[in-house]
């Protein structure tokens, strides 16, 4: 399986295949609107605006697996991102990123790029950069600013 075989669902319920982004680099993050790191939504939006015309796709995947920091509905999560942080990149359905029920996307990302906790996501705002060929080229810790990924992003553009 490669990343382009994976189906995802936006917060509005619309399903699509990541094949839609074949040939484009992707910055994928698990997110939570009540997380202490939620200021990173602003930074992800900055990267989205700075690099979208060069092909970068930023994708947010809310998860409620860490301290109940995304307790509402898919629509609540998306609305919080839009209203509180001005997010215009796609926010998806609330998913699990760890455990038996982990979404196939995050199973794939973890297999391709193990972090300090091996095959587990440590916390919200773990970020993955995927190149134009669908390869995971970097995994960035939750506490690291997305803006520190600029050099890596520019290398895959």
N, C-alpha and C positions, 0 to 999 in steps of 0.2 A: 504494500500500500504506500502511496505517496500522498502528500498534503492535498493534491488536487482531486483526490478521490473522496474527500471528506465533505459531507453536507453539514451546513450550519443553519441556524434560524435566527432572524432578526427579532428584536423585541416586539415588533408588530405581528409576529407569527409567520412572516414570509421566509420560506426555505430557499436555499440556493447552494450550489456547489462552489467550493473554493477554486475550482477550475476557472471560474469567472475572472480570477486574478492571475491566471497563468501569464508569465512574462513580466509581472510586476512584483517589486519587493513588498513585503508585508511586515508591519510592526504589530504584533499581537500581544495583548495584555489581559490578564485576569484582573478584574476591577471590583470595587465596592463603594457605593456612594456614601457610606457612613464610616469608612475607614479613615484613620488618622493620616494616611498617605494620599487622601483624595485630591490634594492639591496637584497631584501628578496628572489629573485630567487636563488641567490648564496647560501643562507642559506637552502632553500628548497632542492636544489641539494645536499648540504652536508648531510642533513638528508636522502635523497634518497640513496646516496652512502653508508652511514653508516648502514642503517637498511634494505636495499632491500633484502639481503640474509636471513634475519630473517622473511621476508614476507611483510614488509611495502610497500604499493603502494602510491606514491605521484601523485596527479592529479591536473593540472592547468587548470582553466577555465577563459580565458580572457573575460573582460567585458568593454564596452565602455560607461557605464552609469555614470561614474564619471569624469566630466571635459574633456570629449573627449580624454581620455588617451590611447585608443586603437582604433585609427581611421582607420587603414588599413583593409586588408583582414585577414581571418583566417591564411593563409599561411604567411603573413607579421608578424603576432603576433608570430607564431611559430619560424620563422626565427630569429626574434629579440632575442628570448629567447636562441636559440641555439648559435648564433654568439656572442652576447654580454655577455651571462652568462654561456655558456657551459651546458645548461640544457639538460639532457637526459631522464627525466621523461616525461610522456605524456602531451602534450598541446592540448587542445580541441578547438572546434569552438568558436567564439566570441558569447557570450550569454548575455541575460538580467538576472540580479539576483534579481531585485526588480520590482514591478508593475505587471500589468495584464499579460504581456508577459514573466514574469520570467520563467526560465527553471524549469521543474518539479524537478530536483535535488535540486536546491536551495530553492524551495518552501518546499520540504521535510526537508532539513537541518534546515531551519528557524523554521519550526513547531516543530522540535525535540529539538531545542536548541535556545531559545530566547536570544537575546543579550540586551545591554543597550537601543537599539532603538526598542525593541520589535521584531516584525516580519520583520524588515528591515535590510538590509546589510548597514553598515555605510559607507564603503569605500573599495577600492581595498585592497587585501591581508587580508581579513577576512579568518580565517582558521578554519576548522572543523576536528576533529579527530573522526574516526568511528572505533569501535572495530571489532573483528573477527565475531561477530554475527550480525553486521549491525546496531548497536546502536550508536547514536552520544553521545560521552562521554565528549567532550569539544568543546567549541567555543572560539577562541582566537582573540582578537582585532587586527585591521590592524597595529597598531603601535608596537605591541608586536613581538619581534623577534621569528621566528619559532624555533630557537635553545632553547628557554625557554620551549619548549614543550617536550624536551627529556625525562623527568621523566614520563610524561603521555604516551608517545610513548612506552617506555620500559614496562610500566604497561600493555599495550594491546598486546605486542608481545608474 
